[in-house]
Amino acid sequence: MKRIRKIGFTNFILLVSSLILVIVLIGFSFIMNANSASEIAHTWEVKNNIRRVSASISQMESLKLANVYTNQIKYKHAFAAAHEDYDSLMDALKVLVNDNPLQLERVLEVENRVDRNFSEFKKVKPINGMVSIEMVTQGKQEMIFVETIQSYLEEMIVSENILLEKRNQSYVVWKFIILGILALATIIVFLSLYSLINKIKPLVEELFQTKNDFEDSNRNLQTTLAELKLINAEKELEIVAKESAVKQADKLNESLLAKNQQLDHFAYVASHDLQEPLRTVTNYLEIFQEDFPERVEGEATMYFDFINSAVERMRNLISGLLSFSRIGTSGEPEGIDLNLTLSRIKDDFSAVIEEREIIIESDHLPTYNGHRIEIKQLFQNLISNAIKFTKPEVTPHIKISFDETEHYYNFHIIDNGIGIPDKDFAKVFDMFSRLHSTKDYEGQGIGLAFCKKIVELHRGNIWVTSKFGEGTSVHFTLKK
Amino acid sequence: MMKKKLKNVLLIDDSESDNFYHARKIRKMGITDNIHICYGGQEALDYLKSELEGVHPQPTLIFLDINMPGMNGWEFLQEYEKLEVAQQGEIVLTMLSNSIDQRDRTRAHEFKTVQGFYGKPLNDAYLTSILEKHFPEFI
């Protein structure tokens, strides 16, 4: 851009100054030429005037002679009129040659002679009939006079002719000078235009190239833009799909939550209402045994034992179900020192721990913000399971290890119990799911189902790994 | 030494079998000779307001069930707390419920007349603890 301006500017200055110079020169030449033309015209006018003066003098001379020889007064009148013409022509000629002293001198000379000649004529009395010697002499003088005047006038014309020649020449010279300057100006203009074009040409080409480049990149951009728009539209569609998926998931979650609540409520109401008839059965079994002891003997005792144990089991199942439905309803989460929780559980189990010489090792556990009762139950169930599912002849060894990741606390409860077959890893967490007969291991099959629900309440995960016959590790995570 | 006996015990429960069982328990414990049974809240209120020779029955101990058709335990409590002191007497009222729900327990303690909350069925240990707490001279 800077370059273009510089080159353009220099050229422009050059061009404009040349043109100004040319215009000035042309103007000057025109003035000179016009001067020459007017001078030529002036010269012609002078020449014409001289001729007219000469004619006028000749007329006056002939009228004078006519008067002298005829003595008619009309010639004298005509002479006077001619003389007036002559006077006015002479005045005009004097004005015309005022700029030329030589010519003016000649004019004055002619005027003197004419005046002298015709002033004598006025005095002369005309003579009738006879031509005197005096008259002849006078006639000769007249001839000389006329010739002298004519020669003067002739000289003047010659001199004017010389002037005319000179002025014609100067006129032609100026004409040529004008033509020359015009040619020069044309050449200058063309040269500057040529150089300007030469200098601008690469710039223009460059501009065109740049323009083409721009158009190319523009096209590319537009292609890219179109592609982007397409991608954008796809993305938007994707987002819409995702949003609707999220909405659907939210809806499902909500309905799931509602369903879970309904289920919990159902479990609560069902177990609550099931308790009542069951209790009545228990109550009246008791009363029957108290009131009719003589009838409860022999096989009847066995029947009563079966009924009692079935009712007992039923009560346990129902109260298990009831407790299960109550998980997470006992107040708000609070900070729990898990080490303290663990030592409370050990206290609760102190009798069996002492009896079976159980070893419980634990890492230092964190303080966790959760439901106090449920968290205690979680650890309690897992430790109780570890003890329960160890063969009586084996000393239970339970290890509780802990680590943490960014979002979770991870716990591992490792025992040396009977283990779980691979195929049952998932099944153990099902409600009322039992892998063993009541004869071998007591229970309602709700312990791990409880644990799973408690862990999920705290947005964690629970799973088992085990080597069958060697021990089980229960792993669970709790969300921070 | 003869134990003193409670003047009158009122059972409010819609369940006939529960009433029979509870009355039997109480009778067997020998803490009273007078057990009155009402099968609903309204009946119990009417009974409390009744007079015999200018005297209200004023039971010494009341066992109240929560889930009852008609006027339930909670509704009964609201009406009961509006009664004249003479009609309430020196009564100790305990609730006896199927419910082991913590919320019911909390709600029960909001009534200042409620002295205890027990799960059914009434057994010897419960009865003994009630007597120890409220009627030590009757043991």
HADDOCK unambig.tbl for C-alpha pairs under 7 A between the chains (distance, minus, plus):
assign (segid A and resid 272 and name CA) (segid B and resid 98 and name CA) 6.99 0.50 0.50
assign (segid A and resid 272 and name CA) (segid B and resid 99 and name CA) 6.85 0.50 0.50
assign (segid A and resid 276 and name CA) (segid B and resid 98 and name CA) 6.80 0.50 0.50
assign (segid A and resid 280 and name CA) (segid B and resid 17 and name CA) 6.95 0.50 0.50
